């Protein structure tokens, strides 16, 4: 009896229209359907812990879980482009997203660094204006995408979500006010201290000498975060290290209690 080799199945590829539209960075889903083979329980957990959907009833969480689609993007991929039309909001399942604005000269200003559970892209869904910033994946990232149409249908059935959206917008406005105040009232050294302490509190782990930031930002990244240049940040960063207020360790950084105390005193003043 002659055995015939089983023909191999073709590898899924992206359609030409998607590639042409600039979505070549989206990886082909491992399974059919909007959830792309992702565990629904993990999707529900991501939605439930997101500040945007905090404290919603189970019925609302289930409704959102049925409406979202999973998107996977590679490191460096542009998820949202400044000035493009926005038709979806995104919640981060895993990975990190950098929100930034690029000027005509090419200079970059980092507005925020978003992590698992945080969301972006909501604003353009309500005023129907172009996106206000670029959102770029810092590392391989998995996202939940919710279209404007699905969001509006959800809000009609679950008005509590609308209150959450208003709360999130208010928090962002407060953060923007703080950033504006720091730019107007604080020098570069103070802005650098506030940013380092903020990073330590957002993603630092407690160690014997202070809060340890596992991935130390580059000096250029710090400059982009506080609206300065790399050379100025280099001098200020090195002075903090000489004073023992921060401790660079390989690719990590220790933010000491003394620096945190100094930031608190300056904020109170």
KOLMAR-939961 format. One record per residue: x, y, z of N, C-alpha, C in turn; residue in one letter. Coordinates in steps of 0.1 Angstrom, whole numbers, plus 2048, in hexadecimal, padded with zeros to 3 digits. Example, Ala and Ser with C-alpha at 12.3 -4.5 7.8 and 13.67 -1.06 7.14 Angstrom:
// residues 2
8847C784E87B7D384E8847DF84EA
8807EA8478897F584788180084FS
//
This chain:
// residues 269
8097F480080080080080980C800X
8058167F880D8227F780882D800X
81083380980C83D81280E84B80BX
80485380C80586080680786A811X
81087380F81387E81980788781AX
80388B8267F88948287FD8A2823X
7F58A881B7F98B68167F98C0822X
8038C88228048D282D7FA8DD82BX
7F58E28367EC8EE8357F38FB833X
7EE90482B7F59118297F5919836X
8009208378019298437F9935841X
7F093984B7E894484A7F1951847X
7ED95983E7F496583C7EA97183CX
7EF97D83D7E698883D7E298C82FX
7D699182E7D19968217D89A281CX
7D99A480F7E09AF8097DA9BC80EX
7CC9BE80F7C79CA8147CC9CE822X
7CD9C482B7D29C78387E09CC838X
7E89C58307F69C982F7F79D782AX
7EF9DA81F7F09E78197EB9F2822X
7E29EE82B7DD9F88357E69FB840X
7F19F48417FB9F684B7F99EE857X
7F29E28567F09D98617F89CD860X
8039CD85980C9C28588129BD865X
8129C686F8189C287C80E9BA884X
8029B98807F99B08887FB9A2884X
7FE99A88E80198C88C7F4984889X
7F497A8807E997287D7E496B88AX
7D796B88C7D19658997D3956898X
7D59508A47D79418A47CA93A8A2X
7BF9408A37B293A8A07A894489AX
79D93F89579494788E78B94F899X
78595A89577C96189E78396D8A5X
77C9768AB7819828B078A9808BCX
7899758C37919738CF79E96C8CCX
7A09688BF7AD9638BA7B39588C3X
7AB94F8C87B09448D07B39478DEX
7B09548E37B49588F07A99528FAX
7AD94F9067A594A91079A955914X
78D95291378395C917785961925X
78995892E78B95B93C79596693EX
7A09659367AB96F9377A697C931X
79E97C92779898892278F98F92CX
78798793377E98C93D786992948X
79198B94C7999909577A099E954X
7A599F9477AB9AB9427A19B7943X
7959B493E78A9BF93E7879C394CX
7859B99557819BC96378B9C496BX
7989C29687A29CA96F7A69D7969X
7A19DA95D7A49E695679C9F295EX
7A39FD96179CA08967790A0D95FX
791A0B952786A10949779A0894CX
77A9FC95076F9F395376E9EE961X
7749F596A7749F19787669F197EX
7649E69867589E598F74B9E4986X
74C9E097A7409DD97273A9D0976X
72D9CF9747269C297772B9B796EX
7299AB97272D99F96A7279A095CX
71A9A495B7139A594E71A9AE944X
71F9B99497279C39417349BD93CX
73B9B69467489B09427469A6937X
73C99E93973999392F735999921X
72E9A492272A9AB9157379B090EX
7409B691674C9BB9107559B090AX
7559A591275D99A90E759994900X
74C9948FE7469908F17499998E6X
74B9A68E974D9B08DF75B9B38DAX
7659B18E37739B58E07799AA8D7X
7839AF8D078B9A68C779A9A78CCX
7A199C8CB7AF99B8CF7B899F8C4X
7C29A88C77CC9AC8BD7DA9AA8C3X
7E39A48BB7F09A28C07FA9AB8B7X
8029B28BD80B9BB8B681A9B98BAX
8239BA8B18319B88B48379C58BAX
8429C38C184A9CF8C784D9D98BCX
84A9E58BE84D9F08B58429F38ABX
8379EB8AC82C9ED8A38249F98A7X
81FA0189E817A0D8A0808A088A1X
802A098AC7F4A048AE7EAA0F8AAX
7EDA1B8AE7E5A278AB7EFA328A6X
7EBA3889B7F3A438957ECA50897X
7F5A5A89B7F0A6889D7EAA6D890X
7DEA738927D6A7A8877CEA7087FX
7CFA638817C6A5A87A7B8A5A880X
7AEA558797A1A5487E7A0A48888X
79AA4A893799A3F89D78BA3989DX
78BA2B89D77FA2489E77EA198A8X
789A188B1789A0E8BB791A138C7X
78EA0E8D3796A0F8DE79DA028E2X
7A7A028E97AF9F78EC7B29F58FBX
7B29E99007B69E590D7C29DC90CX
7CC9DE9147D89D69137D79C991CX
7D89BE9157D89B191C7E69AE922X
7F09B091A7FE9AE91E8079B7915X
8129BA91B81B9C391381A9D1918X
8209DA9118209E891481F9F1907X
8189FC909815A058FE81BA13902X
822A198F9827A278FB81EA308F3X
819A3B8FB811A458F481AA518F2X
81BA568E6825A618E3820A6A8D8X
825A768D8823A7F8CD830A828C6X
830A838B983CA868B1839A938AAX
842A9D8AC841AAA8A6846AAA898X
845AB5891849AB6883858AB4882X
85FAB888C86EAB788C873AA888EX
869AA089286DA9289586FA908A4X
86EA9A8AC870A998BA864A928C0X
867A898CA85DA808D085BA848DEX
84EA848E284AA878F0842A7B8F5X
846A748FF83FA69904834A6E90FX
828A6B90C81DA6F91581BA65920X
81BA5991D819A4E92781EA41922X
820A3892C824A2A929819A2192FX
811A1A927806A1392C809A0492DX
8039FE9388069F093B7F99E893BX
7FA9DB93E7EF9D293E7E39D7946X
7D79D79407CB9DC9467C89EA942X
7D29F293E7CF9FF93A7C9A0092CX
7C3A0C9297BCA0D91C7C1A1A915X
7BEA1A9087C1A269007B8A268F4X
7B7A328EE7AFA348E17A1A378E4X
79DA3A8F078FA3D8F378AA4B8EDX
793A558EE78FA638EC78AA658DEX
790A5F8D478CA618C677EA5A8C3X
77AA518CC76DA4B8C9761A548CDX
764A5E8D5759A678D9758A748D1X
764A7A8CE763A878C7765A858B8X
768A788B476AA758A6774A7D89FX
77EA828A7789A898A2795A8089FX
79FA848987ABA7B8967B2A778A3X
7B9A6C8A37C1A688AE7CAA748B2X
7CCA758BF7D5A808C47E3A7D8C7X
7E6A708C67F4A6B8C97F7A5E8C2X
803A5A8C1807A4D8BC808A438C8X
804A378C6805A2C8D080DA218CAX
818A1E8D0822A148CB825A098D5X
8259FD8D08289F28D98379F28DDX
83A9F28EA8479F28EF84D9E48EEX
8459DA8EF8489CC8EF83D9C48E9X
83E9B78E68339B08E08279B18EAX
81C9B58E48109B98EC8039B38E6X
7FB9AF8F07ED9AA8EC7E39B48F1X
7DA9B78E87D09C28EA7C29BC8E9X
7B89C38F07AA9C18ED7A59CD8E6X
79F9CB8DB79A9D68D378B9D78D3X
7859E38D67779E48D77739F08CDX
76B9ED8C37679F78B975DA018BFX
75DA0D8B8753A178BD745A128BDX
741A0B8B2734A068B17309FD8BDX
73A9F38C07379EA8CB7379F18D9X
7409FB8DA740A038E7733A0A8E9X
72EA118DE721A188E0715A0F8E3X
715A038DD70B9F98E070C9F48EEX
7189F28F271A9EE9007169F890AX
719A05908716A10911707A11912X
700A109076F1A119086EBA06911X
6F19FA9116EC9F091A6F29F0928X
6FD9F69297049F793670AA05939X
701A0E93D705A1C93F710A1E949X
712A1495271DA1695C72AA18955X
72CA1194A739A1294273BA2193EX
731A2893B732A36937738A3E943X
733A3B94F739A4295B748A3F95DX
74BA3295A75AA2F95B762A36951X
75CA38945763A3F93A766A4E93EX
75BA5494475DA62949767A63954X
767A5995D772A59968780A57962X
781A4F95878FA4D952793A5A94BX
78AA6194478DA6D93D791A78948X
78AA7895378EA8295E79CA7F963X
79FA729667ACA6F96B7B7A73961X
7B5A719547BFA7594A7C0A8594AX
7B5A8C94B7B6A9A94B7BEA9F957X
7BCA999637C4A9C96F7D3A9A96CX
7D6A8E9667E4A8C9637EAA9695AX
7E2A9A9507E7AA49467E9AB194DX
7E0AB59577E2AC195E7EFAC0966X
7F2AB596C7FFAB397480BAB596BX
80AAAF95F815AB0956818ABE951X
80DAC594E80EAD394A814ADB956X
810AD9962815AE096D824ADE96FX
828AD196E836ACE96F83FAD4964X
83AAD5958841ADB94D843AEA950X
838AF0956839AFE958840B03964X
83FAFA96F844AFF97C851AF7981X
854AEC97B860AE498086BAE4976X
878AE497B883AE3972885AD596EX
88FAD2966891AC5960895ABB96BX
89DABF9758A0AB6980894AB1988X
88BABB98B87FAB7992876AAE989X
874AB197D86CAA9974872A9B973X
87FA9A972885A8C972883A8597FX
884A8B98A881A85997873A7F997X
869A8899485BA84994859A7898AX
85FA7897F85DA6D975863A6097AX
86FA61980876A5598586DA4F991X
869A5799A860A539A5853A4D99FX
84DA53995841A4E98F843A40989X
84EA3E982851A3197C853A27987X
85AA2B99285CA2199D84FA1D9A3X
846A269A5839A229AB830A1A9A1X
832A1D994829A1698A82EA08988X
83BA0698783F9F898384B9F398CX
84E9FA99685A9F699F8569EB9A8X
8609E39AC85E9D89B68679DC9C2X
8629D99CE8699DD9DA8769D59DCX
8819DB9DE88D9D59E08949DB9EDX
89F9D59F18A69DA9FD8AA9E99FDX
8AD9EE9F18B19FC9F08A7A069EBX
89BA009E8891A099E2888A029D8X
881A099CF879A039C5881A009B9X
8819F49B48899F09A98819F099CX
8859F899287F9F89858869EF97CX
8809E49788879D997188D9DE964X
8869E595D88B9EA95088E9F9951X
89A9FD95289EA0B95489CA12947X
894A1D946893A2593A8A0A2B935X
8A2A2C9298AEA329248ADA41926X
8B8A489268B8A569288B0A5E91EX
8B0A599118A8A5F907899A5D90AX
895A5190F887A4F912883A5891EX
88BA5A928888A63932887A7192DX
88FA7592488EA8391E881A84917X
87DA7A910870A7B909864A7C912X
866A7591E85BA75928859A8392EX
864A8B930862A97938865AA392FX
866AA2922868AAD91A875AB491BX
880AAC91A88DAB291B896AAC911X
8A3AAE9118ACAA89088B5A9E90FX
8BBA949088C2A8990E8CEA8E916X
8D5A999118E1A9D9188DEAA3925X
8D3AAB9268CFAB09338CBAA593DX
8C3A9C9388BFA909408CBA88945X
8D5A8793D8E1A7F9408E8A8694CX
8E9A9394C8F0A9A9578E8A99964X
8DAA9A9638D2A9A96F8D1A8C974X
8D0A8296C8D0A749708DDA70977X
8E8A739718F5A709778F7A76985X
8F2A839868F3A899938EBA8299EX
8DEA7E99A8D6A769A48DDA699A8X
8E4A6399E8EBA579A18F7A5A9ABX
8FEA649A890AA689B1905A6B9BFX
8F9A719C08F4A749CD8EEA689D4X
8EDA5D9CE8E8A519D48D9A509D4X
8D2A599CD8C4A599CD8BEA4F9C3X
8C5A4B9B98C2A409B08CEA379AFX
8CBA2A9AC8D6A219AB8D4A1999EX
8DCA1C9948DBA149878E2A0698AX
8DB9FC9868E09EE9878DE9E797AX
8E89E69728E69E09658DB9E695DX
8D19DE9598C69E49528BA9E895BX
8BC9E89688B19EC9718B69F8978X
8AC9FE9808AFA0A9888A8A09995X
8AFA0D9A08AAA0E9AD8A7A1C9B0X
89AA1F9B4896A2C9B8895A2C9C7X
89EA339CE89FA329DD894A3A9E4X
891A369F1888A3D9F988BA4C9FAX
898A4F9FA89BA5E9FB896A669EFX
897A609E3892A679D8883A699D8X
87CA5E9DC86EA5E9DE86AA699E8X
871A6A9F386EA749FD870A829F8X
87BA849F087EA919EA873A959E1X
86EA8B9D8863A8E9CF856A929D7X
853A8C9E2847A8F9EA848A9D9F0X
854AA09F5856AAE9FA855AB99F0X
85AAB69E4859AC09D984BAC29D5X
843AB69D4835AB79D082DABE9DAX
830ABC9E7829AC39F282BAD29F2X
838AD69EE83CAE49EE835AEB9E2X
//
